[in-house]
């Protein structure tokens, strides 16, 4: 793959890899607009991760945290505040890379608490 080909498009993995022996660190959030005005929007999401490439393989780890007040009562009020944490590990191996085409296989294991 040519240098600069996107390894991700809008959060969806592509078949391209990072340049050889490269680390990538990501940190971000999705917030309601304007902040704090609306509950139950599902837009209080915090996420981050890291990836590393060596040879034809790229390995990564990531986390996400969802934290929001529901818009209404859930289960008689038992869920006054919703918080979820997700963790994951992933691997991607490039099988083919030309100027116009790239193929890869990817696998991940993820957990939600």
N, C-alpha and C positions, 0 to 999 in steps of 0.2 A: 504494500500500500504506500502511496505517496505520503510524505510528511504533511500533516495537517488534515488528513481525512478524519472526519468525526467518528469517535468511538461510540457516541451517543447522539441521537437526534430527539430532542424534547423528552428526554428520559428513557427512550427506547434504545436498547443496545443495537449496534450495527456489527458487521463482520470485521471491521477494522480494529487494530490494536494500537495501543500507545507506542511511541517510538521505543526502540530497544533500551533497556535499563533505565526506564523513566518511572518516577512516582507521580501519581496524581492525587491531590487532596481536594475534597469537596465539602462545603458547609453552606447550608442555606435554610430558608424558611418560607412558608406560604402563610400570609396573614390576611385577615379580613380587612376590607378597605371601606371606610377608615378604621384603623385599629381600635379595638375595644367597643365599637358601636354595636356589633351584632353577636349574639351567642347562637350556637347551633348552626354555624355556617360551615363547619368542617374545615376551616381554613387556618387553624392553629396547628400547623405541621412543621416540625423541625427535623432536618435530615443532614446526614454527613456520611463520608466514606473515604476510602483510600484504595488505590489500585496500583499495581506494579507489574511491569512486563519484563519477562526474561525469555529470550528465544521466541518460539511460536506460542507461548503461553502468557496469559495475563491473569493475575489473581487479585481478588479484592475482598474488602469487608465493608459493610455499611450498617447504618442505624437510622431509624426514624422514630419520632415521638409525636403522637397525636394527642392533643390536649384541648378539650373544648367543653363548654357547658351545653347540655342539650336544650333545644328550643322549648321543650315541654317535658312534662312528667313522664318518666319511664319506670315501669314496674312499681307503681305506687310511691315513687320518690326514692326508691332504693339506689338509683343511679343519679345522684345530684351533680356529679362531675365525671366526665369520661376521659380516661387517660390510657393510652396503649403505647407500648414500646416494642419495636421490631428490630431484630438483629439478623444479619445474613452474611454468608460467605459465598463467593462466586469464583468461577474459573471459566476462561474462554480460550479456545485454541483455534488459531487461524489455519484453515486447510488450503486455501487458495487466495492469492492476491495478484491481480493484474491492474492495468491502468483503469479499466472500466468495471471490474467485477471483483468481489471478495466473498468468500465463504468461510464460515466458522461454526464451531459447535460451542455451546455454552451450557453451564449447569450451575445451579445454586441450591443452597440449603438455607432456609429461613425459619425464624421462630417469632412468635408473637406472644406477649405477656400483658 
